[in-house]
Amino acid sequence: MNKIQLILASALLFATATAFAQDTTKVKDEAAEQREGPGVGTQKQEQSDDYRKDMTAIQSSEVPAKLRTTLQGKQYKGWEKNSTIYRNRNNDSFLVEMREGDQVKVHRFDQHGKAVKDYD
């Protein structure tokens, strides 16, 4: 009888130790990584700057007239003061990073100044 109680107590102790040994912090970090990243919601400044690859920053005075007309829309209000504009070296497309507080919104435009949706 004592052997059975000792075996059951050992099994209970082993099961309890195994249950508390699970590393849940790693699981949470992996899930957060999958939810965040380039192309998901608003881009964060801490994230990789790969989306600006092959881009060159330009002055607001260098913005073409067609793009300037598009940027007069309500959703781009304040672009002249709170943004950085990039031109793609390869295909003459544009990227506008607009800062609102600690967030950065990224808008893409084609060579004709029309908004382009990201499909990342």
N, C-alpha and C positions, 0 to 999 in steps of 0.2 A: 504494500500500500504506500509506503514511504517513497519507493522508487517512482511510482506513478505520479505522485504529487510533485516530486522533484522534476520529473520530465515535463509535466504540465506547466510548472512555474518557469522552467527554463524556456519552454516554447513561447509562453506569454511574454517573457522578458525579451526574447529574440524578436518577436513580432512587433513589440512596442519600439524597440530600437530601430528596426527596419523602417517603420512608418515615419519616425521623426528624422531619419537620415536622408529623406528626399530633398534635393536641392531645387526649390521652387523659384529662386531668384533668376536662375539661368533661363528657365522656361518663360518667365515674364519678359526678360530682356529680348529673347528671340521673337516673341510675339510683337513687342513694340517695334522692333526693327522691320518686321513685315508690314506693319501698318504705316510706318513713316518711310520717307525716302523721296527721291526725285520723282515728280509727276503725281504725287499724292497730296492733294490740298494745296495749301500755301507753302511755298518753298521757304525753308529756314536758312539763315545765313551760315549756321554751323555745318550744314550739309555740304556735300561735295560740290565743287564748282564745275563739274564735268559738263553741265548744260551750257556753259559759256565757252566750251572748247571751240577753237577757230573763230572766236569773236574778238572784235577790237572795239574798245570804248570810243565813242564819238561825242563831240560837243552838241548841245541842243541847237546851235546855229547850223550844224551840218545835217540836221534831220530833213529828209526830202519833203516837198510840199504835200504829196499824197499822204504820207505818214503823219505829218503835222495836222492835216485835216481830220484824220481818224482820231488822233489824240485829243481833239477838242470835245469828244464825247464825255458824258457825265461820269462814266466809270473810270476815266483817266484823269479826272480833275486833280490839278496840282502836279502834273508830271514834270513841268519845267523846273520846279523847286526840289522835289523829293524823289528824283529818279536818276538812274544811270542808264544810258542808251548804248547798246552794242550793235555793231553791224557785222554780219557774217562775212568772212573774207572770201568764201567760195561761191555763194549764191545770192548775195545782196539781200538777204533777209535780215530782220531786225529783232532785237530782244530788248524789252524795257523792264527794268527792275524798279518797282515803286516801293518806297519805304513808308510804312504807316506804323509809327511807334517802334516796337521791336520786331515787327513782322515785315517780310519782303514778299510782295506779289510780283510774279513774273508773267509778262504778257509777250507773246510772239506775234510777229507780223511778217507778211511776205513782201516781196519787192514792190508791190503795188500799194502797200499800206493797209492791206486787209488783215484782220485778226486771224491767227492760225491756232486751232485747238491742239493741245498736246494729247498724244495717244500713248504715252509711256506706261 
